Amino acid sequence: MNTIDRRAFIAASLSAIAAGLTSSRVLAAPARKSELANPIYAMDTSFQRPGLNREQQLDLVAELGFAGVAWTHQPIEKLNASLKAIEQHSLKMFTIYCDGKVDRDGSLTLEPDLLPIMAALKGHGTIIWIHIGGQGPEFKSLTNDSEAVKSLRSMADRAAENNLRIAIYPHFGEWTARFADATHLADLVDHSNLGVTFNLCHALAGGDEANIPSLLERAKKRLFTATICGADRGVRGADWNRLIQTLDRGNFDVASVLKQLHHLGFEGPIGFQGYGIKGDARSILQPTIRAWHKLSHEVAS
């Protein structure tokens, strides 16, 4: 699931979207008293499907009770329009997925319009996701003065100026594929506005199934958000059909991850990853939100 595949997947889905009448809007439901306090959001990979236009997609997300969405980088004009539409549905853009690439020497390249994006999102509380590809230096060689570390620290300063935060997005097959490495990098940056994201499917793909409790414990001071999905146990590598399922499917114990997060006192937003799941948006989101309520009640009780 590299960046090109991800963006091609979303672009293909959007190009097939048919125009239609929007459904009545329903405000996102707050967490129930007997459930986790964490807001649950739907990543755009889970609902950008043929058959619904953008308004209908957001109607559905709100109707089902998600608190908001995760978005993917867009040119600034389109981003402004998307942000307006999202908030008109009483939803929040919890995160936005942006590119990064690092060279062997540690030189870091980010989205060229990242600063204007931050300005557009100022005050909206959006987390800037940065996934970092490339063949960067070995993590054990990094120091707090390494080029990539200083670049990220500088961007964290810019984020702070806009009341935003940046979270490194570990992605299988990339420089920061491993959650432990992303956490180490965030520790070196040592900035309150830069942290990490825990992505269940990428952690499983990287072979860290047994290490998840200790990884989360290690990262608790840097953890800004987490993403979950249904998945199968014992799967390594990019077998996304088994590692990314609706939340009601798969034999991996997602509740164990939520219990660990709850134990650590994590109350940040939690997202549902739906990349590549077959079916229309409702068939993906509806069983997922039902499973979320069940899991959330189980863990909070």
C-alpha positions in Angstrom: 0.0 0.0 0.0 2.5 2.6 -1.1 1.6 6.3 -1.6 0.9 6.0 -5.3 -1.4 3.0 -4.8 -3.2 4.8 -2.0 -3.8 8.0 -4.0 -4.7 6.0 -7.1 -7.2 4.1 -5.0 -8.9 7.3 -3.8 -8.7 9.0 -7.2 -10.3 6.0 -8.9 -13.1 5.9 -6.4 -13.7 9.7 -6.6 -13.8 9.6 -10.4 -16.6 7.1 -10.3 -18.7 9.0 -7.9 -22.2 9.8 -9.2 -24.0 13.0 -8.4 -27.2 12.7 -6.4 -29.4 14.2 -3.8 -27.9 14.6 -0.3 -29.5 12.8 2.5 -30.7 14.6 5.7 -27.8 15.4 8.0 -27.5 14.0 11.4 -25.0 15.3 14.0 -22.2 13.1 15.1 -23.1 11.3 18.3 -20.9 11.9 21.4 -19.4 9.0 23.2 -21.9 7.1 25.4 -21.3 7.2 29.1 -20.4 3.6 29.3 -17.9 3.8 26.4 -14.4 5.1 25.8 -14.0 8.8 25.7 -11.9 8.6 22.5 -13.6 10.2 19.5 -13.8 7.7 16.6 -13.2 9.0 13.0 -13.4 7.4 9.6 -10.4 7.6 7.3 -11.3 8.7 3.7 -10.0 5.3 2.6 -13.2 3.8 4.1 -15.9 5.9 2.5 -14.7 7.4 -0.7 -16.5 4.9 -2.9 -18.5 5.0 -6.2 -22.2 5.8 -5.9 -22.0 8.7 -3.4 -20.9 12.3 -4.0 -18.9 14.1 -1.3 -22.0 15.5 0.5 -23.6 12.1 0.6 -20.4 10.5 1.9 -20.2 13.0 4.7 -23.9 12.6 5.4 -23.3 8.9 5.9 -20.3 9.4 8.2 -22.3 11.8 10.4 -25.4 9.8 10.3 -23.6 6.7 11.6 -22.1 8.7 14.5 -18.5 9.1 13.6 -17.0 12.2 15.1 -15.0 13.2 12.0 -12.7 12.0 9.2 -9.1 11.6 8.2 -8.4 13.3 4.9 -5.7 13.1 2.2 -3.5 16.0 0.9 -5.2 18.2 -1.7 -4.3 21.4 -3.4 -5.1 24.3 -1.1 -8.3 25.4 -3.0 -9.8 21.9 -2.9 -8.7 21.5 0.7 -10.5 24.7 1.8 -13.7 23.4 0.1 -13.4 20.0 1.7 -12.8 21.5 5.2 -15.8 23.7 4.8 -18.0 20.7 3.7 -16.7 18.5 6.6 -17.5 21.1 9.2 -20.9 21.9 7.7 -21.7 18.3 8.6 -20.7 19.0 12.2 -17.7 16.7 11.6 -14.0 17.4 12.3 -11.0 16.9 10.1 -9.0 15.0 12.7 -6.0 14.3 10.4 -4.6 15.0 7.0 -2.2 12.6 5.2 0.9 14.3 3.7 4.0 13.1 1.9 7.5 13.1 3.2 10.8 11.6 1.8 14.2 11.3 3.3 17.5 10.8 1.5 20.5 8.7 2.7 22.1 11.9 4.1 19.0 12.7 6.1 17.7 15.5 3.9 13.9 15.6 4.4 11.5 16.7 1.7 7.9 17.5 2.6 4.8 18.6 0.7 5.7 22.0 -1.0 2.5 23.6 0.2 2.6 22.3 3.7 3.0 25.7 5.2 -0.1 27.1 3.4 -2.0 23.9 4.4 -1.1 24.6 8.1 -2.3 28.2 7.7 -5.6 27.0 6.2 -6.1 24.5 9.1 -5.1 27.0 11.8 -7.3 26.6 14.8 -9.2 23.5 13.5 -7.2 21.0 15.6 -6.2 18.9 12.7 -3.2 16.6 13.1 -0.8 16.7 10.2 0.1 13.1 9.3 3.6 12.8 7.7 4.6 9.4 6.3 8.3 9.4 5.4 9.4 7.3 2.5 12.9 7.0 1.1 16.1 5.2 2.2 17.1 7.4 5.1 20.0 7.0 7.5 20.0 4.2 10.1 17.9 5.2 13.1 20.7 4.2 15.5 22.9 6.8 13.8 20.5 9.7 14.4 21.1 12.4 17.0 19.1 15.4 18.0 21.2 17.5 15.6 20.7 15.2 12.6 19.3 16.9 9.5 16.0 15.1 9.4 15.5 15.7 13.1 16.1 19.4 12.8 13.8 19.6 9.8 11.0 18.0 11.7 11.6 20.2 14.7 11.4 23.3 12.5 8.1 22.1 11.1 6.8 21.4 14.6 7.5 25.0 15.3 5.4 26.1 12.3 2.7 23.7 13.4 2.7 25.3 16.9 2.3 28.7 15.4 -0.9 27.5 13.8 -2.2 25.6 16.9 -1.6 22.3 15.1 0.3 19.2 15.8 2.3 16.8 13.5 2.3 13.0 13.9 4.7 10.7 12.1 2.6 8.1 10.3 4.4 4.7 10.3 3.8 3.0 6.9 4.9 -0.5 5.9 7.8 -0.4 3.5 8.9 3.2 4.3 11.7 4.7 6.3 9.5 5.1 9.4 7.7 1.8 8.8 8.3 0.6 12.3 6.4 2.2 15.2 9.5 2.0 17.4 11.6 3.9 14.9 8.9 6.6 14.6 8.8 6.9 18.4 12.6 7.2 18.6 12.5 9.9 15.9 9.9 11.8 17.8 11.9 11.5 21.0 14.9 13.0 19.2 12.8 15.9 17.9 11.5 16.4 21.4 8.8 18.9 20.6 5.4 19.0 22.2 3.8 19.6 18.8 5.3 16.5 17.1 4.3 12.9 18.0 3.4 9.6 16.5 0.5 7.6 15.2 0.0 4.0 16.0 -1.3 2.2 12.9 -2.5 -1.4 13.7 -2.4 -2.7 10.2 1.2 -1.5 9.6 2.4 -2.7 12.9 1.0 -6.2 12.1 2.5 -6.1 8.6 5.9 -5.3 10.1 5.8 -8.3 12.5 5.1 -6.5 15.7 2.0 -8.3 16.8 3.5 -9.6 20.0 5.2 -6.3 20.8 2.2 -4.0 20.6 1.7 -3.6 24.4 5.3 -2.6 25.0 5.5 -0.4 21.9 2.5 1.6 23.1 3.9 1.8 26.6 7.1 3.2 25.2 5.3 5.8 23.0 2.6 6.9 25.5 4.1 10.4 25.9 4.3 10.9 22.1 1.1 9.2 21.0 -1.3 11.6 19.3 -3.7 9.3 17.6 -4.2 5.6 16.6 -5.9 3.8 13.7 -7.5 0.4 13.9 -9.4 -2.1 11.8 -10.4 -5.7 11.7 -7.4 -8.0 11.0 -6.2 -11.6 11.2 -3.6 -12.9 13.6 -0.2 -14.1 12.4 0.0 -12.1 9.2 3.2 -10.5 8.2 3.9 -8.4 5.1 1.5 -6.4 2.9 -1.4 -8.8 2.9 -3.9 -6.0 3.2 -7.0 -8.1 2.5 -6.4 -9.8 5.8 -4.8 -6.9 7.7 -7.5 -4.3 6.8 -11.1 -5.5 7.3 -14.2 -4.0 8.7 -14.0 -3.8 12.5 -16.4 -6.7 13.0 -14.2 -9.1 11.1 -10.9 -10.8 11.6 -9.6 -12.9 14.5 -7.0 -10.4 15.8 -8.1 -9.2 19.2 -8.6 -5.4 18.6 -10.0 -5.1 22.1 -6.5 -5.9 23.5 -5.1 -2.8 21.8 -8.0 -0.6 23.0 -7.5 -2.0 26.5 -3.8 -1.1 26.4 -4.6 2.4 25.2 -7.2 2.8 27.9 -4.7 1.5 30.5 -2.2 4.1 29.4 -4.8 6.9 29.8 -4.9 7.6 26.1 -8.0 9.7 25.3 -6.9 10.9 21.8 -8.9 10.2 18.6 -9.0 6.8 17.1 -9.5 6.2 13.4 -10.8 3.4 11.3 -8.6 2.4 8.4 -10.6 1.1 5.4 -8.1 1.0 2.6 -9.0 -1.5 -0.2 -12.0 -3.0 1.6 -14.5 -4.1 -1.1 -18.1 -2.8 -0.9 -20.0 0.4 -0.8 -19.4 3.0 2.0 -22.4 2.0 4.1 -21.5 -1.7 4.0 -18.0 -0.8 5.4 -18.9 1.9 7.9 -22.1 0.5 9.4 -20.7 -2.8 10.8 -17.6 -0.9 11.8 -19.4 1.6 14.0 -21.5 -1.1 15.5 -18.4 -3.1 16.4 -16.8 0.1 17.8 -19.6 0.7 20.2 -19.4 -3.0 21.3 -15.6 -2.9 21.8 -15.7 0.6 23.4 -18.3 -0.5 25.9 -16.4 -3.8 26.6 -13.2 -1.9 27.3 -14.7 1.0 29.3 -16.9 -1.2 31.5 
